[in-house]
Amino acid sequence: MGTTERRVAPGDGVTAPERERGRELGSDPGIPAGATPWQSEADGRGDGQGERGGGESRPYYRPLWIEEPARKRRLPDPVRTAAVRAVLITAVTLIQAMVAFLCTMAGSWLAFPMVLSSVTSTIVATWGVLDVWVTRQVWNQRNGVVSAPSSTARALRRERRRERRRARRQERAAARSQERIRRRQGGAGQLSHP
């Protein structure tokens, strides 16, 4: 009845265009051909297969997950390093505190040293968490494009530009003096001293 040709791939009852459509929608290639596909929320039918005008049914595979763009940008490397360090120190501190508590409950001789090390680790963990905050502030101040007059990012960039220009000028002057010396040597056969 229809004007489109249906090509059946050998071995399954799904037509080639339907298989391609399922692949575009994010179907899993590991699903067997005879399996009942999931139904989309937009379809509205309970049997899992949407019907077209001529009574034909087409499978629709709902994707397992939908990629969403990241809401936040990735942390700068120094800040991320400080954060990882703080998390590790905090985890060790919590483990030490738990061991100290259990040793105290059991009446073990290890309780006193563990309590002392827990107190020390708590101080170090506090420093680690503060280090994350300070590193973040310093990074934002140096590299962040903050349009406040107190930002040193612009001044640092300006200073770097000046240093680059100064180095280029010095290289050019050294090259010129070398060229002058070569010319003098080539013309007179020896160095002349003014």
C-alpha positions as CSV (number, residue, x, y, z in Angstrom):
1,M,0.0,0.0,0.0
2,G,2.7,2.4,0.9
3,T,5.1,4.0,-1.7
4,T,8.3,3.5,0.4
5,E,10.2,0.2,-0.1
6,R,10.8,-1.8,3.1
7,R,14.1,-3.6,3.2
8,V,14.4,-6.4,5.8
9,A,17.9,-7.1,7.1
10,P,18.7,-10.8,7.2
11,G,18.2,-12.3,10.6
12,D,15.8,-9.8,12.2
13,G,12.4,-8.4,11.5
14,V,13.4,-4.7,11.9
15,T,13.7,-2.7,8.7
16,A,17.0,-0.9,8.0
17,P,15.6,2.6,8.3
18,E,14.0,1.7,11.6
19,R,17.3,0.3,12.9
20,E,19.0,3.6,11.9
21,R,16.3,5.6,13.6
22,G,16.8,3.6,16.8
23,R,20.6,4.2,16.7
24,E,20.0,8.0,16.3
25,L,17.8,8.1,19.4
26,G,20.6,6.5,21.5
27,S,19.5,2.9,21.6
28,D,21.8,0.3,23.1
29,P,23.2,-2.0,20.5
30,G,23.2,-4.8,23.1
31,I,19.4,-5.1,23.1
32,P,18.2,-8.1,21.2
33,A,16.1,-7.6,18.1
34,G,13.0,-9.3,19.5
35,A,13.0,-7.4,22.8
36,T,10.2,-5.1,23.6
37,P,11.4,-1.5,23.5
38,W,10.7,1.1,26.2
39,Q,8.0,3.6,25.5
40,S,8.7,7.3,25.5
41,E,6.9,9.6,27.9
42,A,5.6,11.6,24.9
43,D,4.1,8.6,23.2
44,G,1.2,8.1,25.7
45,R,0.6,4.4,24.9
46,G,1.2,1.6,27.4
47,D,2.3,-1.1,25.0
48,G,5.7,0.4,24.3
49,Q,5.3,0.7,20.5
50,G,4.0,3.7,18.7
51,E,1.9,3.1,15.6
52,R,2.0,4.9,12.3
53,G,-0.8,5.6,9.9
54,G,-0.7,2.2,8.1
55,G,-0.8,0.0,11.2
56,E,2.9,-0.5,11.2
57,S,4.7,-0.4,14.5
58,R,8.1,1.2,15.1
59,P,10.4,0.7,18.1
60,Y,11.6,3.6,20.2
61,Y,14.5,3.3,22.6
62,R,14.7,5.9,25.3
63,P,18.3,6.9,26.0
64,L,19.8,5.7,29.3
65,W,21.0,9.2,30.3
66,I,20.9,12.7,28.9
67,E,24.1,14.7,28.8
68,E,23.7,18.1,30.5
69,P,26.3,20.9,30.3
70,A,28.3,21.5,33.4
71,R,26.8,24.2,35.6
72,K,30.1,25.3,37.1
73,R,33.5,25.8,35.5
74,R,36.3,23.5,36.5
75,L,38.4,24.7,39.4
76,P,41.9,26.0,38.6
77,D,44.7,23.6,39.2
78,P,46.2,25.1,42.4
79,V,42.8,25.4,44.0
80,R,41.8,21.8,43.0
81,T,45.2,20.5,44.4
82,A,44.5,22.4,47.7
83,A,41.0,21.0,47.9
84,V,42.1,17.4,47.3
85,R,44.8,17.8,50.0
86,A,42.2,19.2,52.4
87,V,39.8,16.4,51.8
88,L,42.5,13.7,52.4
89,I,43.7,15.4,55.6
90,T,40.1,15.7,56.8
91,A,39.4,12.0,56.1
92,V,42.5,10.9,58.0
93,T,41.5,13.2,60.9
94,L,38.0,11.7,61.0
95,I,39.4,8.1,61.0
96,Q,41.9,9.0,63.8
97,A,39.0,10.5,65.9
98,M,36.9,7.4,65.4
99,V,39.9,5.1,66.4
100,A,40.6,7.3,69.4
101,F,36.9,7.0,70.5
102,L,36.8,3.3,70.0
103,C,40.1,2.8,71.9
104,T,38.8,5.0,74.8
105,M,35.6,2.9,74.9
106,A,37.7,-0.3,74.9
107,G,40.1,1.0,77.6
108,S,43.1,0.4,75.3
109,W,46.5,2.0,76.0
110,L,46.4,3.4,72.4
111,A,43.6,5.8,73.4
112,F,45.9,8.6,74.7
113,P,48.3,8.7,71.7
114,M,45.3,8.6,69.3
115,V,43.6,11.5,71.1
116,L,46.8,13.5,70.9
117,S,47.2,12.7,67.2
118,S,43.5,13.6,66.6
119,V,44.0,17.0,68.1
120,T,47.0,17.6,66.0
121,S,45.3,16.4,62.9
122,T,42.3,18.6,63.6
123,I,44.6,21.7,63.6
124,V,46.2,20.5,60.4
125,A,42.8,19.9,58.8
126,T,41.6,23.4,59.7
127,W,44.8,24.8,58.1
128,G,44.0,22.7,55.0
129,V,40.5,24.0,54.6
130,L,41.7,27.6,55.1
131,D,44.4,26.9,52.5
132,V,41.7,26.1,49.9
133,W,40.0,29.4,50.6
134,V,43.3,31.4,50.5
135,T,44.5,29.7,47.3
136,R,41.2,30.4,45.6
137,Q,41.3,34.1,46.6
138,V,45.0,34.5,45.5
139,W,44.2,32.8,42.2
140,N,41.2,35.0,41.5
141,Q,43.3,38.1,42.4
142,R,46.2,37.2,40.1
143,N,44.5,35.5,37.2
144,G,40.8,36.3,37.4
145,V,39.5,39.1,35.2
146,V,38.1,41.2,38.0
147,S,37.0,44.7,36.9
148,A,37.7,46.2,40.3
149,P,40.4,48.8,40.8
150,S,41.9,46.7,43.6
151,S,42.6,43.8,41.2
152,T,46.3,43.1,40.6
153,A,45.6,41.0,37.6
154,R,45.8,44.0,35.2
155,A,48.9,45.3,36.8
156,L,50.7,41.9,36.6
157,R,49.8,41.6,32.9
158,R,51.1,45.1,32.2
159,E,54.3,44.3,34.1
160,R,54.8,41.1,32.1
161,R,54.3,43.0,28.9
162,R,56.9,45.6,29.9
163,E,59.4,42.9,30.8
164,R,58.9,41.2,27.4
165,R,59.4,44.5,25.6
166,R,62.5,45.2,27.6
167,A,64.0,41.8,26.9
168,R,63.2,42.2,23.1
169,R,64.9,45.6,23.2
170,Q,68.0,44.2,24.9
171,E,68.2,41.3,22.3
172,R,67.9,43.8,19.4
173,A,70.6,46.0,21.0
174,A,72.9,43.0,21.5
175,A,72.4,41.9,17.9
176,R,73.1,45.4,16.6
177,S,76.4,45.6,18.6
178,Q,77.4,42.2,17.4
179,E,76.7,43.3,13.8
180,R,78.8,46.5,14.3
181,I,81.7,44.4,15.7
182,R,81.5,42.0,12.7
183,R,81.5,45.0,10.3
184,R,84.5,46.5,12.0
185,Q,86.4,43.2,12.0
186,G,85.6,42.6,8.3
187,G,86.6,46.1,7.2
188,A,89.8,46.8,9.2
189,G,90.9,43.2,9.9
190,Q,91.1,43.9,13.6
191,L,89.1,45.4,16.4
192,S,89.3,49.2,16.6
193,H,89.0,50.8,20.0
194,P,87.4,54.3,20.0
